Amino acid sequence: MADHTDLLVIGAGPYAYSAAAYARARGIATRIVGRPMAFWRDQMPADMYLRSGPDWHLDAQGEDTFAAFFEDRGLDPADHDPIPIDVFLDHTDWFAERKGLPVEQRMVEELTRPNGEFVARMADGDTITAARVLAAPGIAHYAALPAWADGVPAALRSHTSELVRFEDLAGARVVIVGGRQSAYEWAALLCDHGAERVDVVHRHDTPSFAKVSWAFVDDYVEQTLATRGWWRHLPAEDQSAIASRFWQVGRLTLEYWLVPRLDPTVVHRHPRCEVVSVDAGSGDAVRLTLSDGESLDADHVVFASGYRADLSRVPYLSGVLDRISVTDGFPALSPAFETSLSGLYVVGFSATRDFGPFYGFTKGCPSAARIAVEEMLR
Ligand SMILES: Cc1cc2nc3c(=O)[nH]c(=O)nc-3n(C[C@H](O)[C@H](O)[C@H](O)COP(=O)(O)OP(=O)(O)OC[C@H]3O[C@@H](n4cnc5c(N)ncnc54)[C@H](O)[C@@H]3O)c2cc1C
């Protein structure tokens, strides 16, 4: 039996929560499917801290904000700086409850649009039909690895999105490839969990560690709301100046609170270095040779090599992919997040090419929800 809805929101992460809550508030019959906050619960370490603060929230109506959650719970943000991931997750549960979000814990197997209406075939065998679909696939399908990663036996390597428990690596020698926040946070977590030695290898200089402010992003999001298609109409040099500021704050500067956790007797940094060869030996450990000639023996290799958009890797979109125009892995989006397949909207990291880098973070949730939903009502 096929259930019908006006709007089907696929994904149950921050972008999906924002959009579904706002669509319901604006009177659109909406269903939301996915595993609630699964990426945060299953693909981030339970003892991780957020980089963003309590000012980034999910509510396009500006009522049930993260700050309102702190107030409601009688919590002082100063006691939760940086914000532990479990506080953030409590806040998303609270948000879903406040908004009466009926998140259906089921997954879409395949989306098609045979006759002008979307058909979502669910993993449990049901079908949901919808006039419109908003997909919020996040980054889980976009993990990027260097070309040589396959040289490391599968059992001895993980992308950071796969390694979120560290107990098994107590006493181990670990090499982390990459040098941004995830690389150094995973190094700190490995120290916390008793790794014997952690080598962090990256091509760039050692990043700086300092308290940063993301407040500069507020203005860009305001401009996105005020001017349709703001980012895409900026001159290329303005886009790259903003992107490099974002890069400076987010990628070249890492969180100051990592420093005391990076035990210098355990963590060894290899800036301006790359791995030039891999010797898998007997299969229990691997030897990596670096461009400076040093060799590192590792029981495990962690790839903190980030994410690269590739819409073709989102499994449930395979049935409509040939009708979506894609550039460099990103869907080409209208100024209202609509793909070239009319009625299909995509938000989150996949939208950063057309909307700017901030739309890969929760900061973009309320405005993306507002822009997409208002377009649906036009
Ligand atoms: C280590 C790390 C730290 C980060 N720290 C921060 C931070 O401090 N602040 C910040 O703003 N951002 C942070 N981010 C970025 C963060 O990933 C995004 O802000 C956020 O997750 C984007 O939300 P989303 O809704 O786009 O995707 P996600 O949170 O990834 O949600 C995707 C959802 O899709 C669902 N789904 C997948 N497949 C299906 C299917 N077939 N059917 C139905 N549902 C499906 C999943 O169940 C999941 O719930 C961090 C990222 C990483 C990797």
The ligand as a MOL file (V3000), in Angstrom:
LIG
                    3D

  0  0  0     0  0            999 V3000
M  V30 BEGIN CTAB
M  V30 COUNTS 53 58 0 0 0
M  V30 BEGIN ATOM
M  V30 1 C 33.8720 14.9650 13.2300 0
M  V30 2 C 32.8300 15.9810 12.8250 0
M  V30 3 C 32.5220 17.0310 13.6750 0
M  V30 4 C 31.5580 17.9800 13.3180 0
M  V30 5 N 31.3020 19.0000 14.1790 0
M  V30 6 C 30.3610 19.9090 13.8430 0
M  V30 7 C 30.0360 20.9880 14.7230 0
M  V30 8 O 30.6260 21.1350 15.8030 0
M  V30 9 N 29.0540 21.8500 14.3590 0
M  V30 10 C 28.3900 21.7300 13.1660 0
M  V30 11 O 27.5160 22.5520 12.8850 0
M  V30 12 N 28.6880 20.7400 12.3000 0
M  V30 13 C 29.6600 19.8410 12.6100 0
M  V30 14 N 29.9670 18.8340 11.7260 0
M  V30 15 C 29.2880 18.7950 10.4240 0
M  V30 16 C 28.0100 17.9510 10.5460 0
M  V30 17 O 28.2270 16.7240 9.9200 0
M  V30 18 C 26.8720 18.6790 9.9160 0
M  V30 19 O 26.6640 19.9280 10.5520 0
M  V30 20 C 25.5130 17.9540 10.0330 0
M  V30 21 O 25.6270 16.5900 10.3180 0
M  V30 22 C 24.7620 18.1380 8.7750 0
M  V30 23 O 23.4870 17.5710 8.9490 0
M  V30 24 P 22.7260 16.8210 7.7890 0
M  V30 25 O 21.3020 16.7930 8.2340 0
M  V30 26 O 23.0530 17.4360 6.4840 0
M  V30 27 O 23.3400 15.3490 7.7050 0
M  V30 28 P 23.5260 14.1430 8.7890 0
M  V30 29 O 23.6250 14.6490 10.1690 0
M  V30 30 O 24.6590 13.3460 8.2730 0
M  V30 31 O 22.1890 13.3160 8.6490 0
M  V30 32 C 21.9440 12.4090 7.6010 0
M  V30 33 C 20.7360 11.5840 7.9700 0
M  V30 34 O 20.3200 10.8570 6.8190 0
M  V30 35 C 19.7850 9.6380 7.2570 0
M  V30 36 N 19.7880 8.6750 6.1600 0
M  V30 37 C 20.8620 8.1190 5.5250 0
M  V30 38 N 20.4430 7.2510 4.5960 0
M  V30 39 C 19.0950 7.2620 4.6340 0
M  V30 40 C 18.0860 6.5560 3.9220 0
M  V30 41 N 18.3980 5.6790 2.9810 0
M  V30 42 N 16.7970 6.7970 4.2260 0
M  V30 43 C 16.4640 7.6980 5.1690 0
M  V30 44 N 17.3800 8.3980 5.8790 0
M  V30 45 C 18.6710 8.1730 5.6040 0
M  V30 46 C 20.6610 9.2020 8.4010 0
M  V30 47 O 19.9250 8.2860 9.2000 0
M  V30 48 C 20.9540 10.5520 9.0750 0
M  V30 49 O 20.0530 10.7420 10.1300 0
M  V30 50 C 30.9040 17.8790 12.0650 0
M  V30 51 C 31.2320 16.8180 11.2010 0
M  V30 52 C 32.1730 15.8810 11.5710 0
M  V30 53 C 32.5040 14.7750 10.6180 0
M  V30 END ATOM
M  V30 BEGIN BOND
M  V30 1 1 1 2
M  V30 2 1 2 3
M  V30 3 2 2 52
M  V30 4 2 3 4
M  V30 5 1 4 5
M  V30 6 1 4 50
M  V30 7 2 5 6
M  V30 8 1 6 7
M  V30 9 1 6 13
M  V30 10 2 7 8
M  V30 11 1 7 9
M  V30 12 1 9 10
M  V30 13 2 10 11
M  V30 14 1 10 12
M  V30 15 2 12 13
M  V30 16 1 13 14
M  V30 17 1 14 15
M  V30 18 1 14 50
M  V30 19 1 15 16
M  V30 20 1 16 17
M  V30 21 1 16 18
M  V30 22 1 18 19
M  V30 23 1 18 20
M  V30 24 1 20 21
M  V30 25 1 20 22
M  V30 26 1 22 23
M  V30 27 1 23 24
M  V30 28 2 24 25
M  V30 29 1 24 26
M  V30 30 1 24 27
M  V30 31 1 27 28
M  V30 32 2 28 29
M  V30 33 1 28 30
M  V30 34 1 28 31
M  V30 35 1 31 32
M  V30 36 1 32 33
M  V30 37 1 33 34
M  V30 38 1 33 48
M  V30 39 1 34 35
M  V30 40 1 35 36
M  V30 41 1 35 46
M  V30 42 1 36 37
M  V30 43 1 36 45
M  V30 44 2 37 38
M  V30 45 1 38 39
M  V30 46 1 39 40
M  V30 47 2 39 45
M  V30 48 1 40 41
M  V30 49 2 40 42
M  V30 50 1 42 43
M  V30 51 2 43 44
M  V30 52 1 44 45
M  V30 53 1 46 47
M  V30 54 1 46 48
M  V30 55 1 48 49
M  V30 56 2 50 51
M  V30 57 1 51 52
M  V30 58 1 52 53
M  V30 END BOND
M  V30 END CTAB
M  END
